[in-house]
Amino acid sequence: MYIYDEIDQQLVEQRVAQFKDQTARFLTGKLSEEEFRVLRLQNGLYIQRHAPMLRVAIPYGMLVSKQLRMLAYVARRWDKGYGHFSTRQNIQFNWPRLEDVPEILAKLATVQMHAIQTSGNCIRNTTTDHFAGLAPDEIINPLVWCEIIRQWSMLHPEFAFLPRKFKIAVSGALTDRAAVGVHDIGLQAVKVDGVLGFRVWVGGGLGRTPIVGKLIKPFVAWSDLLTYLQATLRVYNLHGRRDNKYKARIKILVKDLTPEVFGQQVDEQWQLIKDGPDKVSEEYVNEVSSRFVWPKYDTTLIENDDSITLQAAGNLKFERWLRTNVHDHKVTGYASVTVSLKATGVPPGDITADQMEAIADISEKYGFGELRVSHEQNLILADVRRQSLYSLWLELDILKLATPNIGYITNIIACPGGDYCSLANAVSIPVAAAIQERFDDLDFVYEIGELDLNLSGCINSCGHHHVGHIGILGVDKAGEEWYQITIGGRQNGGVNIDTNQTQIRGGGAAIGRVIGPSFAREQIPDVIYCLIQTYLRLRDSDAERFIDVVERLGIGPFKEDVYSDPILLKAPLNTEVVDV
């Protein structure tokens, strides 16, 4: 955990006091709705379908037990007893009263939490790998660099009113687990001739115009990172569209200028500020790093414990959980564990106050009280002794938090959709529930193998449907809800690097392709089932994933089977194909 210094704490407390005054002035009619709108958005407050929604920042997805207990307290006192983890590693509360929000923010400030810049046209929460600081394949611990970016970007006066919202992701490992390819700026740590630096992708993003980012700088030395980010944002701030919100994202500017011209303009700006006050010093990196409290691991533990093998041999549920939810750790004798928030019938990413408190206790009992939030809307117990895995599993199973589905079709990513969001064209939660129920047989789920299924209630793509192996998009036609299907998307940035840490290899983020006309809500489980049957029929071996078959054969066989399926032909189609 990063420990606030006096400046951090003072800044957050002053922001709480400011917003309390702003809210009071709005409620007494001294601020108009339009005047208040900008103020509330940059403090994470939306006006949703039924009530305000408060989005609380979880910087780079890192939580500790006392913070999770505070979130439980907020959920129980000011909400309806639950919260919703988002794909941006934040948490959202859907039912607070507007007049209570300043008090909520004041309570959060007591445990070093806030809602600053979780909305609005500014630099949002910087995200990273949910195994940051834990993964065996890390080149660097990205948490330190995410904190450096947070300090630089928080309330930065030059970038407080950008043309549109702006998102940065950082990957510090050999394998990109931060989806850097679909962010406004994606950073991948690399070492060239022993010098640490970052590859810089710019212009990625989902939404109405999904685009994979372009590599505009193969290497930026660590000391130049902030000045290069500033130069990039400066070009965007100067030339980004402000007359059309659909064309205001940096991805449109990069596309219009071409990546080459955009990169040249960034370099021109960079030369003016490269050696300026934002140049990162070694002393500053050390200072930031020193404010993190790192676990004191037991170095006497062994990697494998025979008792785990024996317990798994006699317990299929535990064996499956070990296979899907337990992950390698950089320290011998430890593991990272995914707490699945995707039990059948539970909205993806939702968690009750009781569950939050229980997980906080568990994180201290079996580790050091540290957790991560994943962009897949699950929680990670950071440091679990491998010898304690069976006991941990028993406790999680009682809480219905041990669903062994990480990496599989029922680990659905989904936005809140039309049940809550005023922007949504269609509901997401009931569709996710129907799919989970259809695929509730774990034997069948494991036969299908690795598959990412993502669901969004509108074109804004908060559920990241564009990069799901199967993506589902809710669309509106004449006031009716329909659902468009895409296949072939990938979220990983495809920036895996070889052993000398200098060369790009491997796949890449990819945008899924629309298979054809959209379907009615009740058809969606059958559509997904048909796609799965086509995959199982066409795969060369059990090792060939759904995404591999789509890339090998294209969408043609899947499209043909879906639109000729006799069950699906019984219901009408929306013949209009929405351009995404």
N, C-alpha and C positions, 0 to 999 in steps of 0.2 A: 504494500500500500504506500502511496505517496502521502507524506504528512505535510499539511499546509504550514507555511511560515506565516509570520504576522501580516505580511502584505496580502497573501492569498485570503486569509480569514477576514481581514478588514474590507477587502474588495467585495467579497460575497455578502457580508453584513450590510455594507453601504448600499449594495444593489437591492437587498431585501427592503431596506428603509425607503429607498426611492420608489420601488414598486408599490409599497404600502400606501405611500402618498398619492401616487398616480391612480391607484384603484379607488381610493377614497374620493378623489376629485372626479373620477368618471361616474361613480355611483351617486354623487350629489349634483351631477349635471354640469360640472365645470369643464369637463373634457368631452368632446363629441366622440361618437363611435369610431369615426375615421382617425381622429387624433389618438385615441386609446389603442387602436388596432396595432399600430406599429410597436407601441410600448409593450403590449401584452405578448405579441408574437416573439419578441426577442427575450421574453422571460418564459417562453415555453407554453403559453396559454392559448389554446384554440377554442373557438365556439363550434361545437359539434352538433349532431342531429338532435340530441336530447339534453345535453348539458355541456358545460365547459370541459375540456380535456387538458390535463396538465402533463406535459412531457418533462420528466426529470432526467438530467444528464447523468450518465455513468461513464465518465471519461475513459476512453479506450477499453471499455467493457470490464473494468476491474472493480470488484466489490469486496468489502470485508464484512464480517459477521455483524458488527454493530450497525453498519449502514443498512444491511438487509432487515435487521430488527426495526429500524426506524421506518423503512418502507412498509413493513407490516403494520406498524402503528398508524401511519398515514392512511393505509388502506382501510383499516378497521374504524378509525375515528371519522375520517372525512370522505370516504368512498363507500363502496358496497362490499368491502371485505376482500377485495382482490386487486391485482394489478396486471398489466400486460406488457411483457418484454417485446421490444420492437426489433426490426432487422438492423437498426442502427446502434444496437447494444445499449439502448436506453430503456426506461420503463415509463409507461403511460397510465394515468388514472383517469377514468372516464366519467366520474360522477361528482367531482368536487363542486361546491358552490363558489361562485366568483368572489364573494365577500370573504371566504375562508382562505383563499389562495395565499395572501401575504403571510398568514399565520403558519400555513403549511411550509412555505419557503423558509420562514424563520426557524422552524423545528429542523428542517433538513440542514440548515447552515450549522447546526450544533454538531453534526457528524460529517462536516466537510462535503456537503452535497448542495446542488443548486439546479436551476433550470435555465441558466444563461445560455443564449444562442442555440437552444434546441429547436428553434424555429426562426423564421424571418430570412431576409436576403443577406445572409452573413455566412461566415465559416462555421459550419455545424461541428458536432462532436467528431473528432478524429477517431477512426476505428482501426482495429488491427486484428491479427490472428487471435482466436480465442484460447490458444495454447501459448500465448506470449509469455516468455520467461520460463516456460516449462518444457518446450519441445526439444528433443534431442538434435534436431537438424537446424537449430538456429545459428546464424552467422553473428547476429547481435541480439540483445534483448530489446525489442522495439518499444517497450513501455517507456523507457527513458526518452526516446526520441518523440514518442507521442506526447509526453508531458512537455517537452521543449516546444513542440508545435502548439500545444494548448496554451502555454504561457504567452507565446508570441501572438497567437490569433485572438485570444479572449479580449473582447472590447477594443480591438485594434481600430483606431479612428478612421484609418484609410479604407477599411474593408467592412464597415458597419452597415453600409447600404449599397451592396453589390447589385448588379442587374438581376440576379436570381440567387437562390440558395447555392451553397458551395460545399462539397464534401471531399475529404482527403482520407485515404487509407494507406497504412504502412505495413509492409511485410518484412520481417527480419529473418525469415527462414529460407532454406533451400526450396521448399515447396510453398507456393502462394496459397495461403488459407484466408486471405483478407480481401479477395476479389478486387485486386488493385486495377484490373483492366476495365472495370465499369464504374470508376469514380472520376470526378472532375480532375483530381490529381491522384495518381497512384504511385507509391514509392516502394521500390524493392531494394533492400540492402544487398550490396555486393562488395567484394574486395578485389581490387586490381593492383597487382604488384605489392600486395600486402597493405594497401591503403583502403580504409573503409570509405564507402560512398553509397550513392543511391542511383538507381535507374529511375527516370521520371517519365511516367505516362500521363498524358493530358488529353482531356476531351472525351472521356468515357462517361457513360450514364445511361439510365433506362428511361422510363417515362414515355412521352408521346413519340419521341424519336430516339430509339435505342441505338447506341453506338459504342463500339469497343474503342478504348483510348489508344492514342498513337504515341509511340516512343519518340519523344522529342529531345531527350538528353540521355545518352547511354551511361554517363557517369558524372555525378556531381559530388565532389569531396564533402565529407561530413561537415567541415567548417563553413562551407558555402551553402548549406541546405536552406537556411532561412532567407538568405538574400535571393536565392534562386526562386523560392516560393513567392517572395514578395514581387520579384520581377514578373513572374507568371500572372499573378493576380492583378498587377498593375496594368498589364496589357489587356486583360479581360475587363477590368474596371473602366478603362478608357474607351474600349471599342465594342463591348458587349451591348446587345440590343436592350433598350429600355422601353421601346414603343410596342413590343409584342412579347408577352410573357412566355408564349410557346416557343419563341426563338431566342430567348434570353440566356439560356445556359451556355457555358463555355464550349460545349461540344459543337454547337452551331457555329460559333466564331471560328473554331479550329477547322471545321469542315469548309466554311466559306473562304477562309484565307488560304487554306491548305496547311497541313502540319509543318511543311518546310518554311513557309512564310511566317507562320505563327512563331515557330522556334527561333527564327532570325530576329523577330521583334522582341522576343523575350531576352535573347542574348544582348541586344542593343540596350535594353533597360538594365540588364544585369551588370553590364560594364560600368554603369553610372553609380551603382550601389554595392558592388561586390565586396569592397573593403570598408563598407560603412559600419554603423553601430550594431547592425544585426548579424555581423559575422560571428560565428559560434567559436568560443574559445574552449580549450581543454579544461580550464578552471570552471567554466560554466557547466559543462557536461558533468564534471565530477560533483559539482554542487547539487545539481538536480538529482543525480544518482544517489547522493548521500541522504537525500530526503525520502528515499524509498526504504521501507523496512522489509528486508528480505528474510525468508525463513532460515532457521538454523537447523539444517537437516541432520539426521542421525546417519553418520557415515559408516556405521557398523552393519547396516542392513544388507541382506543378500538379495540378488535379483529374483530368484525363484523360490517359492515356498511349496514344498511337497503337499502340505495340507490343502492348498488351493486346488491342486490337481485332483486330490481325492474328493474334495467337496463338489467340484464340478462334475466329476465322473458319475456321481449319484444324483445329480440335480440338473435336469435339462434347462429349467428356467435360469438358474444361476450361470450355467455354461454359456447360454445365449447372451446373457447380459455381459459376461466377461468379454465375449467376442465383439460385441457392438458398442458398448458404452465405456469400456476401460481402455485407456490410451497410454502409450509409452511416455516415460518421463526422463528428463535429462539426468536425474540422480538415481543411482542404483537403489533398488528396494522400494521405490515410490511409483505411483501411477497417478494420472489425471482421470477423473471420472465425470462423464456427462450425465447430469440429472435430466432425464427426459420430461419435458413439459408437453408431451404429445400423446398422452393416453387417449384411447378412443372415447369420443364424446366430450372431450375438453377442448375449448377453443385453443388453437396453437399459440403458445406463448403466455397463456393465462396462468396465474398462480395465486392461491389464496393466502390470506394473512397467516393462517395457521401453518401452511406449508412453508412460508418464508421463515417463520420463527423456528420451525423444526429443522430446516436446512441450515440456518445460522448455528443452531446447536450442534448439528452433525459436522459442520465444517470445522468447529473447534474440537470436537471429540476425536475426529479422525484425521485432522490436519492442523493447519495453523490459522484457520479462520479466514482463509482467502478463497475467493471465487472469481470466476469470469462469466460474462454474459456472451453468448455466441450470436452471430448474425442469423443463425438458424433458430433463434428464439428458445434456446435451452440454457441451462446453467452448468458450469463446470466447477467441480470440487478440485482445487488446484493440486494439492499435495496429500495424497492418501497413501499410507503405508500398505504395501501389497499384502502383508500378512493380515490386514484388517478388512480386506475386501468382502469376505463372506458376511461378516457382522454388519458392515455398511449396507450391503445389498438387502439383508433382512429388514433393516430399518426403512430403507427407501421403498421397498416393496409394500410395506404396511401403509406408507403414505401415498401409494399409487404413483410413485415417481421413479420406478425402475423399469419402465417399458423398454424392452431391448430392440429398439428400432432405429438407432442412429445410423444414417446413411441409406435408409430404406424408404419405401414408398409412403409409409404412414408418418414419417418424420416431416410432415407438411409445413412449409413456410406459408403463412397467410397473414394478410392485413385484417383489421377489424371489419372492413367492408361496410355495407349499407346498414348493418345493425347499429352502427355508431357514427360513421364518418359522413359528413354532409357532402363530401365530394364524390362519394362512391356511386357508381351506376347500378351495382348489384351487391347482394350479400355474399360474404365469403365464408363465414363461420358455419352455416348449415351445409354448404357444399363440402367443406373440409370434413365435417362430421359424417356425411354420407359416404365419402370415399374411405374414411377410416373404418367405417362399419363394413363396407364391401370387402375390404382387405384385412379383416380382423384375424384371419388365420395366419399365424406366424410361420407355419410350414410353407404356405404359399408365398408369403412375403420373402422368405429366405430363398425360395426357388427363383423368384424374380431377380434377386440380387440388388446390387447398388443402383439406386434410382432417386433423383431429386425431383420432387413435385412441388411446384410453387404456384400460389394462387393470389391474384389481385382483384379487388373489387372495382377498379377503374384503371385508366390508362396511365395514371401517375406511378404505377408499378411499385407501391410500397411493399407488396409481397414478392417482388423480384421475379415475376412470372416469365419475363423475357429470357432469363438465364437458367430456368429449370430444364432438366432433361425433358420433362413434360410441364408446360406452362398453361395456366387457365386464367383467362381475362374476362371479367364481367363487363358487358357492354349493354347499352340502352338502345332499344329500337321501339319508337312509338310508345314510350312509357312502360315497356316490358323488359324483363331481365333475360339476357341471353349470355352465353359463355363461349368464347372463342378459344380454340386449342392450338398451342404451338408445341413443336417438338424439336429437339436438337440443340437446346441452349446449354451453356456451361457457365458456371460462376467463377471457377478458378481462373486466375489471370494468365495461366500458361506461361509463367516466367520462371519455371524451374531452371536451375542452373547447374552446370556440371561440377565435377569435383574441384576444378581449379577456380571455380566461382567467377568465371568471366563470360561464359557463353550461354545464350538462350537456347533452350531445348524444350521439347514437349509441346502440348496442344495449344491452348490459349482460350481466353474467354470467348464465348460465341453467343450470338443472339438466335433464339429459336425461330423457326419458320412456321407460319400459319398453314394448317393443313386444309382449310376450306371454310365453308359456311359455319356459323355458330349454332349452338345447341341450346335447347331449353334446360332449365336447372335439373329437372328430374332425370334427364338423359345422361348427365355427366358421369355418374359411376359406371354406367354401361359403356360409355365412350372410352373411359380409362381402361376398363376391363378388356375391351376389344383391342386397344393399342398394345396391351400387355400380351394378349394371346398371339398377336402378330409377331411381336418380338420373340416370344418363346419358340414359335414355329421357325423363325428365320435365323436364330443365333447359331453360330458354328459350334459353340461349346458352352458349358456352364460359366466359363470365365469371361465370355464376351458380354459386356454390359449393354443395357438398352441404348445408351448414347453411342456406343461403338457400332451397333447395328445401324442406327440412323445415319451415322457418318459414312458407313460403308455402302449402304443401299439408297440413301436419300429418303425423302418423305413419301415417295410414290406408293410403296406397298402398304404403308400405314393408312394413307389416305384412301386407297382403293378398298381396303378391308372395312374401314369405319363407315364409309358412305354406301357400302353395299350390304351392311349387316342387316338382316331382316328384322331384328328387334329394334334397332335404331330407326329404321325406315318407317316404323309405325307412327312416329311423332314427327311434326313438321320441323323444318330447318329454317333458320334465319338466313336467307340466301345472300344477304349483304355481307361482304367480307370487309371488316374494318381495317384500314391501313394503319399498321403500327410501325 
